[in-house]
Every structure is written in structure tokens, then in C-alpha cells.
Amino acid sequence: RYLVQDVVAEAEENLGFPLYKNQVNWIIQAVYEGRGINAHDVGGGKTYSAIILAEVLRRKGILKKPLFTVPGKTIIMWEKEIKKVFPDATVRSLGGLRGGKEKREEALFEIANENPDYTLISHEGFGLIDIPIEATERALDQLVHDHFDNPEGSRSDRGAGLLQEKIALLKQAIRKNFTESTGRLTIDKLGFDAIFADEAHAFKNIGVRTDLTKYNL
């Protein structure tokens, strides 16, 4: 607990009540592992845990610019909760990046030049920001590896060949989509170095656009 005690104590003072043991333990585990899934029941304090975790990591220099992707209807709630925990925090909301491509690019270029403590975006808005092409392809390779222990040896030669052909077509389609989209405005180039996802189950197919489902593996 001493690793996060200063931030936890500040948060508790601002909130006016102590955190649950499970909240502090999850924050400590996430700091140690560099990632984490918080699956506590409703009322378990997941929102406060995520807010405090981001601040802990920021103060330790582990991250500088976290992005919180949340359901659109909860963005205002998230803003209020952040201000309860850390009243002096700078919070920027990108909403759903509505208004067409030009307004979307304008908003993204603005945030690229800012460094707020917390940036909020809806799930829909997050889906409009490109993931680096290299990261997308690595995720695809990992997906194939996870589902097929040995894609080239676990099937017949013909089956393995068809699988590899389908993977190659999918990568080609991904590259084409990336070239035709904003390309320049990827998560990393916007300066975001950590992503916090509320209702993370909504991202079970993250990185795979709906128009690529015809390449189903």
C-alpha cells in the first residue's frame, strides 16, 4: 500500500470517506502488472479505482496522457467523479467526435497538442480513432495464434494454406482501410499512452472493423 499511499490518502481526503480494501488492492495490482481488469460488482468502486490508478501512474511518470473510453451517456458523470476525487485535475472531453471528418480531425489535432490529466471519449468516438497499423497486425497474429496452436501444422496442408491466404487478405484489407482513413491520427500519435475502458466487454472485437467480417477466421 505504501507505493500508492500518497495518492490514495489525497483521494480519501477529497472524497470524505476511505476506499474499500478491494479498491486499493486492485490499484496496487494494476500498478505492479501494468494492466488489469476490474470485474467487481456494481457498487464496488470501479470508477474511483480507475481514476486513482491513472493519477498514481501519472505521478510516478509511468504514463503522461491517459485516455478514458466510456459509454457516451456516462461522460458527464465521469467528469464529475474525477473532479470529486481530484478537484484540480484537468479534464478534456472529446465526446463522440461528431460533426463530420473535418470537425473530428480538428478536435483530434487540438488534443494532440494538449496534455490533460484525463481525456474522456465515448465508445463510438474511440472507434473513429485509428490504431497503429503495426499494432493491428500484431493483434491479428496473436488472435490467430490463440485460436490455432499451430496454424500450419494442426490442419491439413490445404486447410493451413487456406487459413494463411485468408489472413493475408485480411491484412491487405486492413492496410487499405488504414490508408483511406485519417491514418496520421493514430492513438500513439495523439500522445495517449494508456487506455482505460469502462464496460470493456464492448471491445471484445477491438481492432476488427465491421466491414472486415467477411474475412471471418
Disulfide bonds with the S-S distance in Angstrom:
none
